[in-house]
Amino acid sequence: MGVMDLANPTRFMGYSQRILPWLWGLACVTLAVGLYLSFFVAPQDYQQGNTVRIMFIHVPAAWLAMFAYSLIAISSIGTLVWRHPLADVSARAAAPIGAVFTFIALVTGSLWGKPMWGTWWVWDARLTSVLILFLMYLGLIALWRSFDDPARGARIVAVLALVGAVNLPIIKFSVEWWNTLHQPASVMRMDGPTIHSSILIPLLVMALGATFLFMAIHIAAMRNEVLRRRVRAMQITAARGAATGAAQEEPGLA
């Protein structure tokens, strides 16, 4: 199976139908293991206590919030450069999922920040840039829905999505570029993670499970979008056929 095979929506529907049950199964099993490790095996933090367990939800959600927008940006390139027939479908399907993960990251970050920082919210670089990411997701969703014809809006939304991708490195390096309350990266570091394995392993398992969940939801959403566009195409064809038939009958009625 190659990339060009998946460019055909019919082949994509066939492949995805076979893959989806495995993805759902992997997501359920991995998340179950991750939740058990996170809440029953991982130790308390010597400073944060049980509050540290919020990290096992917050960090994977934050990673996937950025991953989803990266996927939208890559799909937008596919729309603008290669005009891949499924590129816009992929981007449109990823936007609501990314918005949900971003919202979860913001809420869990606020819950984690209250006992650690003494406040629910601060307008520092990391938190503000993630809030902007959430608003960008909402903007893309609203713009897609403003077009009745998906093909008309695809290129416009793709351009806007690529412009918004500038925010991703700002989110990633904000804790290094500016003085913020948010802690610096402790997992994805050039010199290796700084988290103890008792915390790191459950975190990575949760991240893997959340990734499987994202993939399953994304493919399912892509399938729904393909079906929706097929139904719309059939409705347009039927309407044109009815209009043509009515036009042909008019001379005989005169």
N, C-alpha and C positions, 0 to 999 in steps of 0.2 A: 504494500500500500504506500503510494507516494503522495506528495503534496498535491500534484495535479489531479490525482484521483479524487481527493477531497474537494477540489474546485467544482466538481459536479454536485449540485445539491441532492440529486437522487442517490448518488453513491454515498454522500455524507449521511443521509438519512438511514441508509442500510447499515453502514459501519457503526454509527452512533447508537443504533438500536441494540447492537450486540455488545457494545462497550459499556453502556450505561449501567446495567445491573452490577457489573464488576466494580465500577466506580462507587456506586451507592454502598455496596458491601464493604469495600475497602474503607470508605469514609466512616461508616458506622463502627466497624471493628477498631480502626485506629483511634477514633475519637473516644470510644469507650475505654480503651487501654490508657489513652492520654489523660482522661479525666480521673481514672483510678490512680494513676501515678501522681497526678498533680495534687489531688485532695486527700489521699490516704497514704502515700509513700514519701513524697517530697517533704523535707523537714521545714519547720518554721525558720524564718530569717531572724538572726540574732538582734536586729534592729527593728524590722518591720513586723515581726510576728506573722500571724496568719494573713495579714493584709497583702503579703507578697504573692499570695495565690491568685490575686487579680491579674498578675502578670501573665498567667497561663492562658487567659482569654484575651487580654489587651494586646500583647505583643503579636500573636498570630493574626489578629484582626488588623493591626496596623500594617503588618507586612503585606497582607492580601489586599488592603486598601490601595497600596502603591502598586502591587502586582497587577491588579485589575486595570488601573489606569495605564500602566505600561502596555498591557494587552490591547487596550483601546488605541493607544498611539501606534503600535505596530500594525493593527488592523487598518488604521487610517492611512498609513503608508500604502498598504495593499489596495485600498480604495482609490487613492490618488495616482499611484504610479502604475500598478499592475492591473487595476480594475478587477480584482479578484471577486467573483460573484458572491462569495460568502464573507468577504472582509467586513462589509457594513453590517451584515447579520451578526457577526462575532462581536463587533464593537457595541452594537445596540443591545445585545444580550448581556454584555459584561457590565454596562453602566449601572443598572439598578442593583446588581449584586455588589459592585464596588461601593456604591453609596451606602448599602446596609453595613458592610464591613467597616467603612469609615465612621459611620454613626456609632457602631459598637465600640470602636477604638476611642472615640471622643467621650462616650459615656463612661466606659470603664476607666479611662484615664482620669476623668473627673472624680470618680469614686476612689481611685488610688491616690489622687493628689490631695484630697481633703485631709486625711490623717497624716500624710507626709509633709505637705507644704502649708497646711492650715487654711487652705482656700480651695474652692471648687474649680476655679478658673483663673489663669493669669494670661495676659496678652504677650506671651513671649514668642519667639520666632517659631519654635516647633509646633506649639498648639495653634497658633494663628495660621500657619501654612497648611496644617491638616484641616482646619476649618475651611480654608479657601478651597482645598481639594474637595471637600464635601459639597460646597456650593457649586463648584465646577461640574460635579456629577449631576446635580439637580438641573443646572443650566443645559447640559447636553441632553438630558432626558426630555426637558421641556422643548428644546429645539427640534429634536426628532419628532415629537408628537405634533408639532406645528405644521408638518408637511403631510398632506394626504397621500402623496406619492413618495414612497421611501427612496426611490432612485433620485428624485430631485433634491432631496435634503442630504443625501449621503456625502457628497463632496463638500458641501458647506460645513456640515458637522465635523467632517474629517479635518478640515483646515483649523477649525476652532479647537478641536481636541489636540492637535499637534502643537498649537500655540500654548495651550494649557499644560503641556508636558514639561514646560520650563519649571513648573512648580515642584516636580519630583526631586531634582537634585537639591533644591532649596530645603525640602523636608528632610532629606537624607543628611545633609551637611550643616543644617541650621545650628546644631549644638556645638559645632566646631567653629563656625563663622561668627556666631554671636554668643554673648553671655546669657544663658538661659537657665531656668530652674530644672529643665529636663536633663536627666542623666545622659552621658554620652553612650555610644554604641558599646555593648558588652558581649555580643555574640559574633556579629560579622565584623571582625577586626583583622588587620594584616598580621598581627602578632598572636592571633588565636583568641578564643573566648576567655573572658575573665570570670565567668560564672562557674561555680562548682558543679561537677557532673551530676550530683543529686538533684540539682535544679535544672541543669541544662538538658538532660535526657528527657524529662517530662515535657519541657518546653518544646523541644524539637519534635517529639511525638505528637503534641497538640498542633504544632505548625503543619506537620505532614497530614494529619487528619483533616485540618481545616482546608488544606490545599486540595485534597481529594474531594471534599465537600464542594469547594468552589468549582472544580472541574465538572463534577456531576451536575450541579445546578446550571452552570454555563452551557454545557452541551444540551441539557433539557430545554433551556431557554432558547438556544439557537434552533432547535427542532420546532419549537412553537412558532418562532418568527418565520421560519421557512414555510410552515403550513399556513400561517396567516397571510403571507404574501401570495401563496398559491391560490388561496380562497379569493383574495382581492383580484388577482389576475383573471380567475374564472368569472367573477362578478362583472368585471369590465368587459370581458369577451361576450358574456351573455347580454349585457346592456347594449353593446354595439350591434350584436346580431339582431336584437329586437328593434333597434332604431333603423337598421338596414331593411328589415322586413317590412316595417311600417312605411318606409319611403318607397318601396317597390309596390306596395298595395295602393298608394294614393292615386296614381294615374287611372287605375281601373275603377276607382270609386267616383272619379270626376264625371 
